[in-house]
């Protein structure tokens, strides 16, 4: 579906104060990534903040700032992705569910925005309006929410509107950038189930998240990233027990660090983690006192 | 149904309260404007009697001067003069202009009729043109069109109005002979007999020069807001949906750029008034601006106060309109909040 080959991304980094006039160094944000996304899978990109997950999404969509330097290749369904093909594929084949709720236009009613998204995907204005209504109904937004402005929606509702906008485009590749931030468990389940649904319909979903625990139930494969580098790609079922089938120590540690797993660990390891937790707690208490 | 009625009641109540609050504020503003202009006139070195008499000053004896002073009330202390004027104002009388020998309200009425064509034309032109130029320039940062428009805007923004007016007269009226050099109609014809075409012909140049200055300001601010918007998350999201630059600018950008442009357009009403004084002077256009200059130079206090009040009222109403229009464009702003 989508193949990434030796992708590197550098962004300019300017000096501070007067040095900003002449000093410019390059920060490597993505370092030699090679990845393959399959049709019909939910592929989770997991990593800490600043690991380069969102930048990878922007690189795929072709929405990087003009100053970015990109090396390597992106291939979408056997076709090389460059600036021009990205422009034609955006909205029709590639869709992005943005991380920030501020991506909704505060001056335009919800339904209208979704209809615009459908129009941009190539629908006529009449059918766009209809599919917008259907998509919003699908995500259980009632008529009042459909006629509301962004500031009148709750966080969960706004998330669902953003998801509906990606849904309505009928894109084959959906990139969801941290779609569960700030949602309660119930809402989170709903959003994740909606993404799973998309994959079951034969679309490819890239789920960007920093929370391995929430990604695992719906993901087919998981890629762990760390400071711009690819650590490991593993099937979701590799994350179980003590994580022995994971090849990399960092992904193993990430898996074991989940709160549920502290209890399934072999005794000495669990003890050391528990000791550490106790030590941190004690330090905090001291500093508070 | 009952809920609807209650809602409507609530809204009208809120609206009535808002209007009452604004009216009170407006009265206070007008009073302050009157007080300050009166104070400034009192401090001005121009003697109203000398200004009234003009060249005949030497032929008038001190006794006659005193009689004139008594007749116009110049001998009374300033506080008495002001309170007298205020009392008359409350009964709806703006006083008598000794420069034009006419009631002040009549002078303002006649003059404003001519000025409104100049002001309104210049205002509309600067708002519409300024906004569209700003949107076009801001939609694509760094494009040739953007460079041309911003260079033009920077140059006109730093040009004084009267200087531009003089150059325009030199070029279009004297050198090319396309437009008349003065007045609101051809000389030697009664103002009732001037045709619409003649009026417009006389208005073109003053409107163009007056608008040119407003355009630059509005263009620069609109452009800035557009640049900001095109880098915002909303724009990026729209691009991610496959929208073209034109689509993003047209559907989203214009709404976002509307607010600063509107604020500026309505706030510039006052500036436009100030600019029109100079422009009317250069083009010898008999509008409110010329009346202001005459009233100031010849110490016609009732006329000057009347014009000051009228201008303040005009600008305040403009701002009120801008405030109420915000809510229409940005749903996050409601009239009650202001």
Interface residues (C-beta under 8 A of the other chain):
Chain A: X61 X63 X87 X88 X89 X90 X91 X92 X95 X96 X98 X100 X102 X103 X104 X105 X106 X107 X108 X116 X117 X120 X121 X149 X151 X165 X169
Chain B: X232 X233 X234 X236 X237 X238 X239 X240 X241 X242 X243 X247 X251 X252 X255 X256 X329 X330 X331 X332
